[in-house]
Amino acid sequence: MAITIIWFIWLDRNDAKYRNIAMNHKRIIARTKEKINSLYKANLFKNSHFCDFKLVIKKLGIICEENKEEAVPKFMKWIKPKDKVIKINTHGSMASSKWGCGGILRNAEGNMVCGFVGPLSCCSVPYTELMALFQALKIALSMGILRVWIEVDALLVLHFLYPENNGNAENFYTLREINGMLSQMDYVISHIGREGNACADFLARLGAGLAALICFDNSNIPILLRGLIRLDKDGLPYLRK
């Protein structure tokens, strides 16, 4: 705001020097009020911009809506599971007409136990999310993992798995397989924003460009994934868009 005031002082000074128009403080104030009100109405100025100039704003008669809602940044972070529980994060992806899924299993220390990536044939978004979960559960059972915390960024997956849900005809058989595997496990399932599901999101996009399903452990982990795991392990918060 200070720059706006200085700008109109400078303009009035130029009028006085080059056009022989005497400087007038009332004209400067009027121009400043008009400009700042216009910028505020266009959301180019927000209440937070006026925090150090409230007295000036009052004197200038600028209308500032004190209760005007502003977007508050939201942060989230990946949380480690409890001891003896394996956390599963999955995601399905579609990019450039290529479909893929990916997932990662981590222990209470935040270290990776296993990960997978793979392509999918042209399908629906719900199917990609369900297939990512299907593959993760299949891998977990093959490793003898029975206590899991499942975390997904697609609310529709939680909706499909609610006991009171009547099912989904399009994905009936996939859901039946998933529920069959879950019946063998001690599990909880929750939602996380996509930004907090960075590892699974990376894997799903990677899987979309592959020819077949690949499982890996710490001996052949992708370099970028190693970095993302470290950030999650250290509790780095992600800014939700």
N, C-alpha and C positions, 0 to 999 in steps of 0.2 A: 504494500500500500504506500509506503514511503516513496517508492520509485514513481508511483502515479502522481503524487503531489509535486515531486521535483520536476517531473516531465512538464506539467502545466506551468510551473514557475518559469522553466526554461523557455517554453513557447511564448509566454507573456513578455519575457525579457527580449526575445527576438523581435516581437512586434514593436516593442519600444525602440529598439536599436535600428531596425531596418525599415519600419513602416511608420515611425513617428507616432505610434499609438501608446499613450501613457499606460504604465503598468497599473493594474487595478486588482487589489487583493480580493474584492468581492467576485470578480470574474474568475479568478483562479480557483476560489472555493467552489463556485457554482459548477465549473467544468469538472473539478475533481469529484464532487458529489455525484454528478451525472454519470461519469465514467465508472466509478466504483459500484454504483447501484446497478449499472448495466452488466458489469462483469459478474456481480453477485447473482443476478437473476439468470445469467447464462451458466451458472455453476462453475465459473472459472475462479471465483473467489469463494471460500468456504468459511464457516465460523472460526475454524482453527487458525485461519490467516489473520484474524482480528484480535487474537488473544492478548497481544501486547499493545493494542491501540484502542481499547474500549472507550477511553475518555475522548480520544480524537473522533471516533465514530459517533459518539453521542453529540459532540459539538457540531459535527458536520451534518447531523440530522439524517444519517444514512440508515435505512431500514435494514435491520439485521434480525432474522428470525432465530431467536435463542433456542427454540425447540426443534429447529429444522434437523431432521435425521441425516446423519452422515454415515457413510460406509465405514465400519470398524474392521480393521484387518483381523482375520481369524488365523490362529496358528494351531497346528496339530503335529503330533509326532508319533512315531511307531513305538509301541510299548512292549517290553520283553514279557514273555509268559512266565508263569510261576515255575518253581522247581519241578522237574519230572513231567512237565507239560511241553509239548511241541506246538509251536505256532505255525499255522499255515496261512500264507497270503497268496491269493490267486487273482488272475485278471485275464480277460479276453480282449482282443484287439482287432481292429480293421483299419488298414491303411493302404491307399492306392489299390483298392479292390483285392487286397490280400488279407487273409484272415489267419489269426494265430492265437495261441494261448500260452500261458506261462505261470509258474508258481514256484514258491520257495518255502522250505521247512527250516525253522530255526529253533534253537534250544533256549533255555533260561538265561544263558550268557549272551544271547544275541548272535551266536555263531551259526553258520549254515550247516544243516545236516544233509540236505539234498536240494537240488533244484532241477527244473525241467523247462524245456521250451519245445514248441512244435507247431506245425502249420495245421490249418483246418480248411476243408473245402468250403466253397461259397455257402454262407449260412446266415442266420439271423444273429443279432447282438445277444439276445438271451441265451442262445445255444452256445456261443463262444464262452460266455461266463460260466455256464453249467459244465461245459467240457473241461474248462480249466480246473474247476473244483473236482470233477470226476477223476481226472488224471492224478491230482494231488492226493486224493483219498486212496486211490488204487496203489500209489507208491507208498503211502504211509502204512497201509495194511501189509504190503509185501515186506516192509522193514520191521514189522511187529510193533508199530507205533499205535497205541490205542487211546492215549489221553492227548487230546488236541484242542487247541483254540483256533478256530477258523475265522479269518478276517477277510472280508471282501469289500470292494468299493462300489458294487452294484446292488442297490436296494432290492431290485427285482429278484435276486437270488434268495434273499431272506424271505421275501414274499412267497416265493414258490415253495419254500421249505417249512413255512408255518403250518402246524398241525391242522389248523382250522381252514386252511386253503383247500379248495376243491380240486386242485391240480391244474395242469396246463396240458391240453391235448397235444399241442405241437411238440412238446418235449416230454411226453408221458414216460417213454421207455428210459430216457436218460435220468429223469427224476427218480424212477423206480430203482435204478442201479445205485444212484447216490444215496437214497434213503436206506437201501439194503446195506450199504457199507457203513453208514452212520449208525445203524442199529447195533453194530459190533463195537462201537466206540463210546468212550466217555468224552463228550464234546460240548463246547459252547460255540456259538457263532455270533459275530458282531459285524457292524459296518464301520468303515473308515473312509474318509474323503480320498479322492484319487491321489492328491498330492502326498498323503501319508502312506500311500501304497506304492511308493516309487520303485522298489525292487521288482515287484510283480508286474508293474506297468512296463518297465524296461524289458523284462523277459517276454512278455506277450508280443511286444513290437518286434523283438528279435525273432521270435518264433514264426511270425508271419512271412519272413523271408527265407525260411528253411524248407528242405524237401521232406524231412521226417522228424519224428519226435526224438529228442535228445535229453538224456538225464546226465547230471554231472554232480561231482562233489568238490571238495576243496582243492583237489589235485588239478582240476581242469576248469576252474571257475573263470568266467569272462572277467577281464580286468576292470571294466566299468562297473560291473556288478559288485566286485570286491570293494570298490570305493563307496558305493551306495550302502552296502551292508555295514561298513565302518561308520558311516554317518548315522544310520539308524541305531547302531549299537551305542554310540556316544550320546544319543538323545537329541540330535539336531532337530529343531522344529522346522516345519514346512509352512510357508504362507499359503493359505487357501485362496484361490482366485474367486 
